[in-house]
Amino acid sequence: MYIKGPYKKNSLPWLWLAFLIVFIGLGFFLKGIADRSEALNKPGPQRKPLPQQPVVIIDPGHGGSDPGACREGVMEKDINLAIAKRVARHAKGCKIKLTRDKDIDFTGDGVYSKEAERQDLDKRIELARQYRGDVFISIHVNTGLGRDRGAITYYDAANPGSTRLAYAVQKEINRLPGMPVKEPRADTFYLFKHLDIPVVIVETGWLCNLEERNRLQNPQYQEQLAKAIGRGTIQFLTKDNPKIH
């Protein structure tokens, strides 16, 4: 529709103003798209790689044809396995490897002898190397005189890591209610001579002592021992090994 008068005269500035507004708006729109595209293409903050987990080898001593210490029908190999499985659940932040998770030995023919015992130990050493273990904890039960009691940790005096691990584990064991306070002991066991990682042997108690024999068969007591061994292991690794946090 054609319009006379001042309305027609002033229409041109309004058109320019509308064009300017559209132009500015389009500029902001295009800039927003560009900024978003740049943000999407920009690499985000780099995540630090997760720390490698230390490999803890838990070795339930004996097994299969080798019962270990025996008293009144109670066999060491069974207690060792029960405690070892529990330790594996309490070594938080570690990669756990058991040398055995059932009642087996590594003798090949399943017949116990001194020669077979050495063969069995060699296989456990081989497994520790195969798993690239950072520490090796062998679980055992002692036997002796009826008055003996308490758990004790053995270490390789020639291996500083073994010594520190033994003291860390024994410290936690000594805190258990009713546990006789003991110092770790140095020894020259076969495992110590053939592994260059920190190795300890934890003798968790005495089958010759009736009271202690009964306690060692108690799942709750096994759990207490396992927690103590697990805590000691973690404390050692936290101080000695930057791979665990």
Phi and psi in degrees as GROMACS dihedral restraints (atoms count N, CA, C in turn):
[ dihedral_restraints ]
;  ai    aj    ak    al  type     phi  dphi    fc
    3     4     5     6     1   -84.5    20    10
    4     5     6     7     1   133.6    20    10
    6     7     8     9     1  -123.5    20    10
    7     8     9    10     1   129.6    20    10
    9    10    11    12     1   -92.1    20    10
   10    11    12    13     1   164.5    20    10
   12    13    14    15     1    95.5    20    10
   13    14    15    16     1  -167.4    20    10
   15    16    17    18     1   -64.1    20    10
   16    17    18    19     1   -25.5    20    10
   18    19    20    21     1   -59.5    20    10
   19    20    21    22     1   -42.6    20    10
   21    22    23    24     1   -67.5    20    10
   22    23    24    25     1   -38.8    20    10
   24    25    26    27     1   -61.9    20    10
   25    26    27    28     1   -35.6    20    10
   27    28    29    30     1   -96.3    20    10
   28    29    30    31     1     3.7    20    10
   30    31    32    33     1   -70.8    20    10
   31    32    33    34     1   -32.0    20    10
   33    34    35    36     1   -63.1    20    10
   34    35    36    37     1   -47.2    20    10
   36    37    38    39     1   -58.0    20    10
   37    38    39    40     1   -35.5    20    10
   39    40    41    42     1   -67.3    20    10
   40    41    42    43     1   -36.2    20    10
   42    43    44    45     1   -63.5    20    10
   43    44    45    46     1   -42.7    20    10
   45    46    47    48     1   -63.1    20    10
   46    47    48    49     1   -40.2    20    10
   48    49    50    51     1   -64.8    20    10
   49    50    51    52     1   -42.0    20    10
   51    52    53    54     1   -63.2    20    10
   52    53    54    55     1   -41.5    20    10
   54    55    56    57     1   -62.3    20    10
   55    56    57    58     1   -41.3    20    10
   57    58    59    60     1   -63.7    20    10
   58    59    60    61     1   -41.6    20    10
   60    61    62    63     1   -63.2    20    10
   61    62    63    64     1   -44.7    20    10
   63    64    65    66     1   -62.3    20    10
   64    65    66    67     1   -41.6    20    10
   66    67    68    69     1   -62.7    20    10
   67    68    69    70     1   -45.4    20    10
   69    70    71    72     1   -64.2    20    10
   70    71    72    73     1   -43.4    20    10
   72    73    74    75     1   -60.5    20    10
   73    74    75    76     1   -41.7    20    10
   75    76    77    78     1   -63.5    20    10
   76    77    78    79     1   -36.7    20    10
   78    79    80    81     1   -62.5    20    10
   79    80    81    82     1   -45.6    20    10
   81    82    83    84     1   -63.3    20    10
   82    83    84    85     1   -38.5    20    10
   84    85    86    87     1   -63.5    20    10
   85    86    87    88     1   -46.6    20    10
   87    88    89    90     1   -65.9    20    10
   88    89    90    91     1   -37.2    20    10
   90    91    92    93     1   -64.6    20    10
   91    92    93    94     1   -38.8    20    10
   93    94    95    96     1   -62.1    20    10
   94    95    96    97     1   -41.7    20    10
   96    97    98    99     1   -63.2    20    10
   97    98    99   100     1   -42.9    20    10
   99   100   101   102     1   -63.6    20    10
  100   101   102   103     1   -43.5    20    10
  102   103   104   105     1   -62.9    20    10
  103   104   105   106     1   -41.1    20    10
  105   106   107   108     1   -66.0    20    10
  106   107   108   109     1   -41.6    20    10
  108   109   110   111     1   -62.2    20    10
  109   110   111   112     1   -41.2    20    10
  111   112   113   114     1   -64.1    20    10
  112   113   114   115     1   -39.8    20    10
  114   115   116   117     1   -65.8    20    10
  115   116   117   118     1   -38.2    20    10
  117   118   119   120     1   -69.1    20    10
  118   119   120   121     1   -35.3    20    10
  120   121   122   123     1   -83.4    20    10
  121   122   123   124     1   -17.1    20    10
  123   124   125   126     1   -73.6    20    10
  124   125   126   127     1   127.9    20    10
  126   127   128   129     1   -64.3    20    10
  127   128   129   130     1   136.6    20    10
  129   130   131   132     1   -74.1    20    10
  130   131   132   133     1   177.7    20    10
  132   133   134   135     1   -61.3    20    10
  133   134   135   136     1   134.6    20    10
  135   136   137   138     1   -72.0    20    10
  136   137   138   139     1   128.2    20    10
  138   139   140   141     1   -76.8    20    10
  139   140   141   142     1   138.1    20    10
  141   142   143   144     1   -71.1    20    10
  142   143   144   145     1   137.8    20    10
  144   145   146   147     1   -62.7    20    10
  145   146   147   148     1   143.6    20    10
  147   148   149   150     1   -61.5    20    10
  148   149   150   151     1   139.5    20    10
  150   151   152   153     1   -63.1    20    10
  151   152   153   154     1   140.5    20    10
  153   154   155   156     1   -66.7    20    10
  154   155   156   157     1   134.8    20    10
  156   157   158   159     1   -77.3    20    10
  157   158   159   160     1   135.4    20    10
  159   160   161   162     1   -65.2    20    10
  160   161   162   163     1   143.9    20    10
  162   163   164   165     1   -97.2    20    10
  163   164   165   166     1   117.2    20    10
  165   166   167   168     1  -106.4    20    10
  166   167   168   169     1   119.6    20    10
  168   169   170   171     1   -91.8    20    10
  169   170   171   172     1   119.4    20    10
  171   172   173   174     1  -104.7    20    10
  172   173   174   175     1   121.5    20    10
  174   175   176   177     1  -114.8    20    10
  175   176   177   178     1   101.9    20    10
  177   178   179   180     1   -73.8    20    10
  178   179   180   181     1   110.2    20    10
  180   181   182   183     1   -59.6    20    10
  181   182   183   184     1   151.5    20    10
  183   184   185   186     1    63.9    20    10
  184   185   186   187     1  -156.4    20    10
  186   187   188   189     1   122.4    20    10
  187   188   189   190     1   157.2    20    10
  189   190   191   192     1    62.0    20    10
  190   191   192   193     1  -123.6    20    10
  192   193   194   195     1   -72.7    20    10
  193   194   195   196     1   -11.2    20    10
  195   196   197   198     1  -107.5    20    10
  196   197   198   199     1   101.3    20    10
  198   199   200   201     1   -77.9    20    10
  199   200   201   202     1   -15.0    20    10
  201   202   203   204     1    75.4    20    10
  202   203   204   205     1  -152.2    20    10
  204   205   206   207     1   -67.4    20    10
  205   206   207   208     1   142.8    20    10
  207   208   209   210     1  -135.8    20    10
  208   209   210   211     1   138.1    20    10
  210   211   212   213     1  -149.2    20    10
  211   212   213   214     1   127.9    20    10
  213   214   215   216     1    50.4    20    10
  214   215   216   217     1    41.7    20    10
  216   217   218   219     1    81.3    20    10
  217   218   219   220     1    -2.7    20    10
  219   220   221   222     1   -92.3    20    10
  220   221   222   223     1   125.5    20    10
  222   223   224   225     1  -109.2    20    10
  223   224   225   226     1   134.0    20    10
  225   226   227   228     1   -55.4    20    10
  226   227   228   229     1   -42.4    20    10
  228   229   230   231     1   -55.9    20    10
  229   230   231   232     1   -35.1    20    10
  231   232   233   234     1   -71.7    20    10
  232   233   234   235     1   -41.6    20    10
  234   235   236   237     1   -66.9    20    10
  235   236   237   238     1   -42.3    20    10
  237   238   239   240     1   -55.8    20    10
  238   239   240   241     1   -46.3    20    10
  240   241   242   243     1   -66.8    20    10
  241   242   243   244     1   -41.3    20    10
  243   244   245   246     1   -62.3    20    10
  244   245   246   247     1   -44.3    20    10
  246   247   248   249     1   -70.0    20    10
  247   248   249   250     1   -41.8    20    10
  249   250   251   252     1   -59.5    20    10
  250   251   252   253     1   -42.5    20    10
  252   253   254   255     1   -62.6    20    10
  253   254   255   256     1   -35.5    20    10
  255   256   257   258     1   -72.6    20    10
  256   257   258   259     1   -38.5    20    10
  258   259   260   261     1   -58.3    20    10
  259   260   261   262     1   -41.4    20    10
  261   262   263   264     1   -57.6    20    10
  262   263   264   265     1   -29.0    20    10
  264   265   266   267     1   -83.0    20    10
  265   266   267   268     1   -14.4    20    10
  267   268   269   270     1  -109.4    20    10
  268   269   270   271     1    -2.6    20    10
  270   271   272   273     1   -89.2    20    10
  271   272   273   274     1    72.6    20    10
  273   274   275   276     1   -65.0    20    10
  274   275   276   277     1   140.6    20    10
  276   277   278   279     1    83.1    20    10
  277   278   279   280     1     4.2    20    10
  279   280   281   282     1  -115.2    20    10
  280   281   282   283     1   157.2    20    10
  282   283   284   285     1   -92.4    20    10
  283   284   285   286     1   117.8    20    10
  285   286   287   288     1  -100.1    20    10
  286   287   288   289     1   134.7    20    10
  288   289   290   291     1  -128.8    20    10
  289   290   291   292     1   124.9    20    10
  291   292   293   294     1   -94.8    20    10
  292   293   294   295     1   136.3    20    10
  294   295   296   297     1   -70.0    20    10
  295   296   297   298     1   -27.3    20    10
  297   298   299   300     1  -150.4    20    10
  298   299   300   301     1   145.4    20    10
  300   301   302   303     1  -121.4    20    10
  301   302   303   304     1    12.8    20    10
  303   304   305   306     1  -152.5    20    10
  304   305   306   307     1  -179.0    20    10
  306   307   308   309     1   -82.4    20    10
  307   308   309   310     1    80.7    20    10
  309   310   311   312     1  -133.5    20    10
  310   311   312   313     1   164.1    20    10
  312   313   314   315     1  -124.9    20    10
  313   314   315   316     1   178.2    20    10
  315   316   317   318     1  -119.0    20    10
  316   317   318   319     1    35.1    20    10
  318   319   320   321     1   -86.3    20    10
  319   320   321   322     1   -15.6    20    10
  321   322   323   324     1    91.6    20    10
  322   323   324   325     1   -54.7    20    10
  324   325   326   327     1  -101.5    20    10
  325   326   327   328     1    -3.0    20    10
  327   328   329   330     1    71.5    20    10
  328   329   330   331     1    20.5    20    10
  330   331   332   333     1  -116.8    20    10
  331   332   333   334     1   124.1    20    10
  333   334   335   336     1   -79.2    20    10
  334   335   336   337     1   136.9    20    10
  336   337   338   339     1  -160.4    20    10
  337   338   339   340     1   169.3    20    10
  339   340   341   342     1   -62.6    20    10
  340   341   342   343     1   -38.8    20    10
  342   343   344   345     1   -65.0    20    10
  343   344   345   346     1   -41.5    20    10
  345   346   347   348     1   -65.9    20    10
  346   347   348   349     1   -34.9    20    10
  348   349   350   351     1   -61.7    20    10
  349   350   351   352     1   -42.7    20    10
  351   352   353   354     1   -64.6    20    10
  352   353   354   355     1   -40.8    20    10
  354   355   356   357     1   -61.9    20    10
  355   356   357   358     1   -40.4    20    10
  357   358   359   360     1   -62.5    20    10
  358   359   360   361     1   -45.4    20    10
  360   361   362   363     1   -65.0    20    10
  361   362   363   364     1   -39.4    20    10
  363   364   365   366     1   -61.4    20    10
  364   365   366   367     1   -36.7    20    10
  366   367   368   369     1   -67.5    20    10
  367   368   369   370     1   -37.8    20    10
  369   370   371   372     1   -66.1    20    10
  370   371   372   373     1   -39.0    20    10
  372   373   374   375     1   -64.0    20    10
  373   374   375   376     1   -42.3    20    10
  375   376   377   378     1   -61.0    20    10
  376   377   378   379     1   -41.3    20    10
  378   379   380   381     1   -63.7    20    10
  379   380   381   382     1   -40.8    20    10
  381   382   383   384     1   -60.3    20    10
  382   383   384   385     1   -40.0    20    10
  384   385   386   387     1   -72.0    20    10
  385   386   387   388     1   -39.7    20    10
  387   388   389   390     1   -62.4    20    10
  388   389   390   391     1   -40.2    20    10
  390   391   392   393     1   -80.7    20    10
  391   392   393   394     1    -5.8    20    10
  393   394   395   396     1    55.1    20    10
  394   395   396   397     1    51.4    20    10
  396   397   398   399     1   -65.6    20    10
  397   398   399   400     1   145.8    20    10
  399   400   401   402     1   -93.2    20    10
  400   401   402   403     1   -31.3    20    10
  402   403   404   405     1  -142.2    20    10
  403   404   405   406     1   157.7    20    10
  405   406   407   408     1  -132.6    20    10
  406   407   408   409     1   121.0    20    10
  408   409   410   411     1  -121.3    20    10
  409   410   411   412     1   115.0    20    10
  411   412   413   414     1  -101.8    20    10
  412   413   414   415     1   127.1    20    10
  414   415   416   417     1  -100.0    20    10
  415   416   417   418     1   128.8    20    10
  417   418   419   420     1  -141.1    20    10
  418   419   420   421     1   173.0    20    10
  420   421   422   423     1  -131.2    20    10
  421   422   423   424     1   138.2    20    10
  423   424   425   426     1   -89.5    20    10
  424   425   426   427     1   169.1    20    10
  426   427   428   429     1  -143.1    20    10
  427   428   429   430     1   158.8    20    10
  429   430   431   432     1   171.9    20    10
  430   431   432   433     1  -135.4    20    10
  432   433   434   435     1   -84.6    20    10
  433   434   435   436     1   154.7    20    10
  435   436   437   438     1   -61.0    20    10
  436   437   438   439     1   -23.2    20    10
  438   439   440   441     1   -86.1    20    10
  439   440   441   442     1    -9.9    20    10
  441   442   443   444     1   -68.1    20    10
  442   443   444   445     1   141.2    20    10
  444   445   446   447     1  -157.9    20    10
  445   446   447   448     1   161.5    20    10
  447   448   449   450     1    97.2    20    10
  448   449   450   451     1   154.6    20    10
  450   451   452   453     1   -93.2    20    10
  451   452   453   454     1   148.7    20    10
  453   454   455   456     1  -143.8    20    10
  454   455   456   457     1   143.6    20    10
  456   457   458   459     1  -109.4    20    10
  457   458   459   460     1   129.9    20    10
  459   460   461   462     1  -103.7    20    10
  460   461   462   463     1   146.7    20    10
  462   463   464   465     1  -141.2    20    10
  463   464   465   466     1   167.4    20    10
  465   466   467   468     1   -95.6    20    10
  466   467   468   469     1   111.3    20    10
  468   469   470   471     1   -63.9    20    10
  469   470   471   472     1   -21.9    20    10
  471   472   473   474     1   -81.4    20    10
  472   473   474   475     1    -5.9    20    10
  474   475   476   477     1  -119.2    20    10
  475   476   477   478     1   104.0    20    10
  477   478   479   480     1   -56.5    20    10
  478   479   480   481     1   -36.8    20    10
  480   481   482   483     1   -64.9    20    10
  481   482   483   484     1   -38.9    20    10
  483   484   485   486     1   -61.9    20    10
  484   485   486   487     1   -41.8    20    10
  486   487   488   489     1   -62.6    20    10
  487   488   489   490     1   -48.0    20    10
  489   490   491   492     1   -65.6    20    10
  490   491   492   493     1   -39.4    20    10
  492   493   494   495     1   -62.9    20    10
  493   494   495   496     1   -43.4    20    10
  495   496   497   498     1   -61.5    20    10
  496   497   498   499     1   -42.9    20    10
  498   499   500   501     1   -68.2    20    10
  499   500   501   502     1   -36.4    20    10
  501   502   503   504     1   -66.0    20    10
  502   503   504   505     1   -42.7    20    10
  504   505   506   507     1   -68.9    20    10
  505   506   507   508     1   -45.8    20    10
  507   508   509   510     1   -64.3    20    10
  508   509   510   511     1   -34.6    20    10
  510   511   512   513     1   -59.3    20    10
  511   512   513   514     1   -42.7    20    10
  513   514   515   516     1   -71.7    20    10
  514   515   516   517     1   -38.0    20    10
  516   517   518   519     1   -62.8    20    10
  517   518   519   520     1   -41.3    20    10
  519   520   521   522     1   -62.8    20    10
  520   521   522   523     1   -19.6    20    10
  522   523   524   525     1   -82.0    20    10
  523   524   525   526     1    -9.8    20    10
  525   526   527   528     1   -67.2    20    10
  526   527   528   529     1   142.8    20    10
  528   529   530   531     1   -57.9    20    10
  529   530   531   532     1   129.0    20    10
  531   532   533   534     1    76.7    20    10
  532   533   534   535     1     2.9    20    10
  534   535   536   537     1   -81.7    20    10
  535   536   537   538     1   125.3    20    10
  537   538   539   540     1   -61.3    20    10
  538   539   540   541     1   135.0    20    10
  540   541   542   543     1   -76.6    20    10
  541   542   543   544     1   124.7    20    10
  543   544   545   546     1  -130.7    20    10
  544   545   546   547     1   157.1    20    10
  546   547   548   549     1   -96.9    20    10
  547   548   549   550     1   144.5    20    10
  549   550   551   552     1   -60.5    20    10
  550   551   552   553     1   155.4    20    10
  552   553   554   555     1  -122.7    20    10
  553   554   555   556     1   139.1    20    10
  555   556   557   558     1   -81.5    20    10
  556   557   558   559     1   145.0    20    10
  558   559   560   561     1  -154.3    20    10
  559   560   561   562     1  -179.1    20    10
  561   562   563   564     1  -126.6    20    10
  562   563   564   565     1    50.1    20    10
  564   565   566   567     1   -66.0    20    10
  565   566   567   568     1   158.3    20    10
  567   568   569   570     1   -56.5    20    10
  568   569   570   571     1   -42.8    20    10
  570   571   572   573     1   -58.6    20    10
  571   572   573   574     1   -38.3    20    10
  573   574   575   576     1   -63.7    20    10
  574   575   576   577     1   -34.8    20    10
  576   577   578   579     1   -78.1    20    10
  577   578   579   580     1   -17.8    20    10
  579   580   581   582     1  -120.2    20    10
  580   581   582   583     1     6.9    20    10
  582   583   584   585     1  -127.0    20    10
  583   584   585   586     1   135.1    20    10
  585   586   587   588     1  -101.1    20    10
  586   587   588   589     1     8.5    20    10
  588   589   590   591     1   -96.2    20    10
  589   590   591   592     1   166.8    20    10
  591   592   593   594     1   -59.8    20    10
  592   593   594   595     1   121.2    20    10
  594   595   596   597     1  -125.3    20    10
  595   596   597   598     1   135.7    20    10
  597   598   599   600     1  -135.4    20    10
  598   599   600   601     1   153.4    20    10
  600   601   602   603     1  -117.0    20    10
  601   602   603   604     1   120.3    20    10
  603   604   605   606     1  -102.6    20    10
  604   605   606   607     1   110.9    20    10
  606   607   608   609     1   -87.6    20    10
  607   608   609   610     1   105.9    20    10
  609   610   611   612     1   -78.8    20    10
  610   611   612   613     1    -7.5    20    10
  612   613   614   615     1   166.3    20    10
  613   614   615   616     1  -165.6    20    10
  615   616   617   618     1  -129.0    20    10
  616   617   618   619     1   121.1    20    10
  618   619   620   621     1   -73.5    20    10
  619   620   621   622     1   -20.4    20    10
  621   622   623   624     1   -71.1    20    10
  622   623   624   625     1   -21.2    20    10
  624   625   626   627     1   -93.1    20    10
  625   626   627   628     1   116.1    20    10
  627   628   629   630     1   -56.2    20    10
  628   629   630   631     1   -47.0    20    10
  630   631   632   633     1   -60.8    20    10
  631   632   633   634     1   -44.4    20    10
  633   634   635   636     1   -72.1    20    10
  634   635   636   637     1   -34.4    20    10
  636   637   638   639     1   -60.6    20    10
  637   638   639   640     1   -41.8    20    10
  639   640   641   642     1   -66.8    20    10
  640   641   642   643     1   -39.8    20    10
  642   643   644   645     1   -64.7    20    10
  643   644   645   646     1   -40.6    20    10
  645   646   647   648     1   -65.0    20    10
  646   647   648   649     1   -21.2    20    10
  648   649   650   651     1   -90.0    20    10
  649   650   651   652     1    -6.7    20    10
  651   652   653   654     1   -83.9    20    10
  652   653   654   655     1   120.8    20    10
  654   655   656   657     1   -56.0    20    10
  655   656   657   658     1   -34.6    20    10
  657   658   659   660     1   -67.1    20    10
  658   659   660   661     1   -40.1    20    10
  660   661   662   663     1   -69.9    20    10
  661   662   663   664     1   -38.9    20    10
  663   664   665   666     1   -58.5    20    10
  664   665   666   667     1   -39.4    20    10
  666   667   668   669     1   -65.2    20    10
  667   668   669   670     1   -41.4    20    10
  669   670   671   672     1   -62.0    20    10
  670   671   672   673     1   -45.8    20    10
  672   673   674   675     1   -61.5    20    10
  673   674   675   676     1   -44.7    20    10
  675   676   677   678     1   -61.8    20    10
  676   677   678   679     1   -42.9    20    10
  678   679   680   681     1   -61.7    20    10
  679   680   681   682     1   -42.4    20    10
  681   682   683   684     1   -63.4    20    10
  682   683   684   685     1   -45.2    20    10
  684   685   686   687     1   -64.2    20    10
  685   686   687   688     1   -41.8    20    10
  687   688   689   690     1   -62.8    20    10
  688   689   690   691     1   -44.5    20    10
  690   691   692   693     1   -62.5    20    10
  691   692   693   694     1   -44.6    20    10
  693   694   695   696     1   -61.9    20    10
  694   695   696   697     1   -39.7    20    10
  696   697   698   699     1   -64.0    20    10
  697   698   699   700     1   -44.8    20    10
  699   700   701   702     1   -64.0    20    10
  700   701   702   703     1   -41.5    20    10
  702   703   704   705     1   -62.1    20    10
  703   704   705   706     1   -41.7    20    10
  705   706   707   708     1   -62.0    20    10
  706   707   708   709     1   -48.4    20    10
  708   709   710   711     1   -65.8    20    10
  709   710   711   712     1   -36.9    20    10
  711   712   713   714     1   -62.5    20    10
  712   713   714   715     1   -38.4    20    10
  714   715   716   717     1   -82.4    20    10
  715   716   717   718     1   -37.1    20    10
  717   718   719   720     1   -98.5    20    10
  718   719   720   721     1   -16.4    20    10
  720   721   722   723     1  -132.2    20    10
  721   722   723   724     1   111.0    20    10
  723   724   725   726     1   -69.6    20    10
  724   725   726   727     1    -1.7    20    10
  726   727   728   729     1   -78.5    20    10
  727   728   729   730     1   -10.5    20    10
  729   730   731   732     1  -116.2    20    10
  730   731   732   733     1   139.6    20    10
